[in-house]
Amino acid sequence: MKKTPKANRRSPFAAILVMAAALALTGGGYAAVTATAEEAASNSSVYTAAQIEEGKKLFLANCASCHGSNAEGTSAAPTLIGVGAASVEFQVATGRMPGQASGPQLEKKPVQFTEEQITAMAAYVSTLAPGPAVPTDEMVAADGDSTRGGELFRINCAMCHNAVGAGGALTEGKFAPALKGVESRHIYEAMLTGPQNMPVFNDANLTPEDKKDIITYLKYVESNPSAGGYELANLGPVVEGLFAWVFILGLIIAITIWLGAKSN
């Protein structure tokens, strides 16, 4: 006789299947948590205890008034828990932090800390929670595929930064900065952490290889002059057309008027 559905549910095999599924889910969750903890440990293990302690002192003296004594954030500044060492290195090593005044956007300015102090602060923040680590020299080396990098840049970045990284205006007084002369590691960290108006391009969006190719493209553009002559800051066809209309056409009209007046 065939077993009824009710009898199948009472079968010992059903209980075994349920237990196996529960174990698989539990094991998967444990593995994910363990991987996160290991990531946090690996990010902070590159720093010494002395660096972390020094970083905490620097943080309390220079950052805690806005970000909170435990980096929990306040009404004046966001939390730094989970931002990782890369975010700290980008913001402080470019002079954007500490901020001088409130405004639509933090601007690049002279750096106020030494490289050792910046590393120490990044070390301390990296111990608070898992977050993006500072990229290695190999990760930011401009030895990737510049052609592929140019394609990736035009797809993901050109709408704000211009097709060759010349920068551009955004809404509400904000802007996408020019990328000429920016250090490779800061470009990588910006993609990784998404400062201010920039979206985050984590490794699921742009792989480390993709980021390296983009850096390679930007450094290629920076080191190679325009084949078409003076590029008018690479601001695009509108600027080029305006230049032609105002200056070149204006010069032709002025010469025409001069020749007419001379003949008379």
C-alpha positions as CSV (number, residue, x, y, z in Angstrom):
1,M,0.0,0.0,0.0
2,K,1.1,3.6,-0.7
3,K,2.0,5.7,2.2
4,T,-0.2,8.8,2.7
5,P,1.3,12.3,2.9
6,K,0.6,12.3,6.6
7,A,2.6,9.1,7.1
8,N,5.5,10.6,5.1
9,R,5.7,13.6,7.4
10,R,6.0,11.2,10.4
11,S,8.8,9.2,8.7
12,P,12.2,9.2,10.5
13,F,13.8,10.4,7.3
14,A,11.8,13.7,7.5
15,A,13.2,14.4,10.9
16,I,16.7,13.7,9.6
17,L,16.3,16.1,6.7
18,V,15.0,18.8,9.1
19,M,18.0,18.4,11.4
20,A,20.4,18.4,8.5
21,A,18.9,21.7,7.2
22,A,19.1,23.3,10.6
23,L,22.7,22.3,11.0
24,A,23.6,23.6,7.5
25,L,21.9,27.0,8.3
26,T,23.6,27.2,11.7
27,G,27.0,26.3,10.3
28,G,26.7,28.8,7.5
29,G,25.8,31.6,9.9
30,Y,28.7,30.7,12.2
31,A,31.1,30.7,9.2
32,A,29.9,34.1,8.1
33,V,30.4,35.6,11.6
34,T,33.7,33.9,12.0
35,A,34.9,35.3,8.6
36,T,33.8,38.8,9.6
37,A,35.7,38.5,12.9
38,E,38.8,37.1,11.1
39,E,38.6,40.0,8.7
40,A,38.6,42.5,11.6
41,A,41.5,40.7,13.2
42,S,43.5,40.6,10.0
43,N,42.9,44.3,9.3
44,S,44.1,45.3,12.8
45,S,46.9,42.7,13.0
46,V,49.0,44.8,10.5
47,Y,49.4,47.4,13.3
48,T,51.2,47.2,16.5
49,A,49.7,47.7,20.0
50,A,51.8,50.9,20.3
51,Q,50.3,52.3,17.1
52,I,46.8,51.6,18.2
53,E,47.3,53.2,21.6
54,E,48.9,56.3,20.0
55,G,46.1,56.4,17.5
56,K,43.5,56.4,20.3
57,K,45.3,59.3,22.0
58,L,45.4,61.3,18.8
59,F,41.7,60.5,18.2
60,L,40.6,61.7,21.6
61,A,42.7,64.9,21.2
62,N,41.6,65.8,17.7
63,C,38.5,63.9,16.6
64,A,36.4,63.0,19.7
65,S,34.8,66.5,20.0
66,C,32.9,65.9,16.8
67,H,32.8,62.1,16.4
68,G,32.3,61.2,20.1
69,S,34.8,59.8,22.6
70,N,34.1,56.2,21.4
71,A,33.7,57.2,17.7
72,E,30.0,56.6,18.1
73,G,29.1,59.8,16.2
74,T,27.3,63.0,17.3
75,S,24.9,65.5,15.7
76,A,28.1,67.2,14.4
77,A,29.7,64.2,12.7
78,P,28.9,60.6,11.8
79,T,30.1,57.5,13.6
80,L,33.4,56.0,12.6
81,I,32.6,52.5,13.8
82,G,33.0,50.2,10.8
83,V,34.5,52.8,8.3
84,G,37.9,51.0,8.4
85,A,41.4,52.3,8.2
86,A,41.0,53.2,4.5
87,S,38.4,55.9,5.2
88,V,40.6,57.4,7.9
89,E,43.7,57.4,5.7
90,F,41.8,59.0,2.8
91,Q,40.1,61.8,4.8
92,V,43.1,62.7,7.0
93,A,45.9,62.2,4.4
94,T,44.2,64.4,1.9
95,G,43.7,67.2,4.5
96,R,39.9,67.0,4.4
97,M,39.8,66.1,8.0
98,P,39.8,67.6,10.5
99,G,37.3,69.9,8.9
100,Q,37.8,73.6,9.2
101,A,34.2,74.8,8.8
102,S,30.8,73.5,7.9
103,G,29.7,73.6,4.3
104,P,28.3,71.6,1.4
105,Q,31.5,69.6,1.0
106,L,34.9,69.1,2.8
107,E,37.7,70.4,0.6
108,K,41.2,69.2,0.2
109,K,43.7,71.3,2.2
110,P,47.2,71.0,3.7
111,V,47.7,67.9,5.8
112,Q,47.8,68.5,9.5
113,F,49.4,65.2,10.7
114,T,52.5,63.2,9.9
115,E,52.3,59.9,8.1
116,E,53.0,58.1,11.3
117,Q,50.2,59.8,13.1
118,I,47.8,59.1,10.3
119,T,48.7,55.4,10.3
120,A,48.2,55.4,14.1
121,M,44.7,56.9,13.9
122,A,43.8,54.5,11.1
123,A,45.1,51.6,13.3
124,Y,42.8,52.6,16.2
125,V,39.7,53.0,14.1
126,S,40.3,49.7,12.4
127,T,40.0,48.0,15.8
128,L,36.5,49.3,16.5
129,A,34.8,47.1,13.9
130,P,35.5,45.4,10.5
131,G,36.0,47.9,7.6
132,P,38.0,48.5,4.4
133,A,41.7,48.2,5.0
134,V,44.3,50.6,3.4
135,P,45.3,49.1,0.0
136,T,48.8,47.7,-0.5
137,D,51.3,49.2,-3.0
138,E,50.6,46.3,-5.4
139,M,46.9,47.0,-5.4
140,V,47.4,50.6,-6.4
141,A,50.2,50.2,-8.9
142,A,49.4,51.8,-12.3
143,D,50.4,48.7,-14.2
144,G,47.0,47.4,-15.2
145,D,45.0,47.6,-18.4
146,S,44.5,51.3,-19.2
147,T,42.1,50.6,-22.1
148,R,39.8,48.5,-19.9
149,G,40.2,51.1,-17.1
150,G,39.1,53.9,-19.4
151,E,35.9,52.0,-20.3
152,L,35.2,51.3,-16.6
153,F,35.8,54.9,-15.7
154,R,33.5,56.2,-18.4
155,I,30.7,53.8,-17.3
156,N,31.0,54.4,-13.5
157,C,32.8,57.8,-12.9
158,A,32.7,60.1,-15.9
159,M,29.2,61.4,-15.3
160,C,30.6,63.3,-12.2
161,H,34.4,63.5,-12.7
162,N,34.4,64.1,-16.5
163,A,35.6,61.5,-19.0
164,V,39.3,62.2,-18.2
165,G,39.0,63.0,-14.5
166,A,38.9,66.8,-14.9
167,G,36.1,67.1,-12.3
168,G,32.7,68.8,-12.5
169,A,30.0,70.6,-10.6
170,L,27.2,68.8,-8.7
171,T,24.1,70.1,-7.1
172,E,23.7,72.2,-3.9
173,G,27.2,73.7,-4.2
174,K,29.0,70.3,-4.3
175,F,31.5,69.2,-6.8
176,A,33.4,66.2,-8.1
177,P,37.1,67.0,-7.7
178,A,39.6,66.8,-10.5
179,L,41.7,63.6,-10.3
180,K,44.9,64.9,-11.8
181,G,47.8,64.7,-9.3
182,V,45.8,62.6,-6.8
183,E,47.8,59.8,-5.3
184,S,46.9,56.3,-6.5
185,R,46.1,55.0,-3.0
186,H,43.7,57.9,-2.4
187,I,41.8,57.1,-5.7
188,Y,41.5,53.5,-4.6
189,E,40.4,54.4,-1.1
190,A,37.8,56.8,-2.5
191,M,36.3,54.0,-4.7
192,L,36.4,51.7,-1.7
193,T,34.8,54.0,0.9
194,G,32.6,56.4,-1.1
195,P,33.5,59.8,0.6
196,Q,30.8,62.5,0.7
197,N,28.7,62.3,-2.5
198,M,30.6,59.5,-4.1
199,P,29.0,56.0,-4.1
200,V,30.8,53.1,-2.6
201,F,32.4,50.8,-5.2
202,N,33.1,47.7,-3.1
203,D,34.7,44.6,-4.5
204,A,31.3,43.3,-5.6
205,N,30.8,46.4,-7.8
206,L,34.4,46.9,-9.0
207,T,36.9,44.2,-8.3
208,P,40.5,45.1,-7.1
209,E,41.6,44.4,-10.7
210,D,38.9,46.8,-12.0
211,K,40.1,49.5,-9.5
212,K,43.7,49.0,-10.6
213,D,42.7,49.3,-14.3
214,I,40.9,52.6,-13.5
215,I,44.0,54.0,-11.7
216,T,46.1,52.9,-14.6
217,Y,43.9,54.8,-17.0
218,L,43.9,58.0,-14.9
219,K,47.7,57.9,-14.6
220,Y,48.0,57.3,-18.4
221,V,45.8,60.4,-19.1
222,E,47.8,62.4,-16.6
223,S,51.2,61.6,-18.1
224,N,50.2,61.8,-21.8
225,P,49.3,65.1,-23.4
226,S,46.3,65.5,-25.7
227,A,47.0,64.4,-29.2
228,G,44.6,67.1,-30.5
229,G,46.6,70.0,-29.0
230,Y,45.4,72.3,-26.2
231,E,42.5,70.5,-24.5
232,L,40.9,73.5,-22.6
233,A,41.2,71.6,-19.3
234,N,39.4,68.7,-20.8
235,L,36.0,70.2,-19.9
236,G,34.3,68.8,-23.0
237,P,32.6,69.9,-26.3
238,V,30.5,72.7,-24.8
239,V,33.5,74.5,-23.6
240,E,35.3,73.9,-26.9
241,G,32.4,75.2,-28.8
242,L,32.0,78.3,-26.6
243,F,35.7,79.0,-27.1
244,A,35.4,78.7,-30.8
245,W,32.3,80.9,-30.9
246,V,33.6,83.7,-28.7
247,F,37.3,83.9,-29.5
248,I,37.8,82.4,-32.9
249,L,34.7,83.8,-34.5
250,G,35.1,87.0,-32.7
251,L,38.7,87.3,-34.0
252,I,37.4,86.7,-37.6
253,I,34.7,89.5,-37.2
254,A,37.3,91.9,-35.7
255,I,39.7,91.3,-38.7
256,T,36.8,91.7,-41.1
257,I,35.8,95.0,-39.6
258,W,39.5,96.2,-39.5
259,L,40.0,95.3,-43.2
260,G,36.7,97.1,-44.1
261,A,37.7,100.2,-42.2
262,K,41.2,100.2,-43.7
263,S,39.9,100.0,-47.2
264,N,37.6,103.0,-46.6
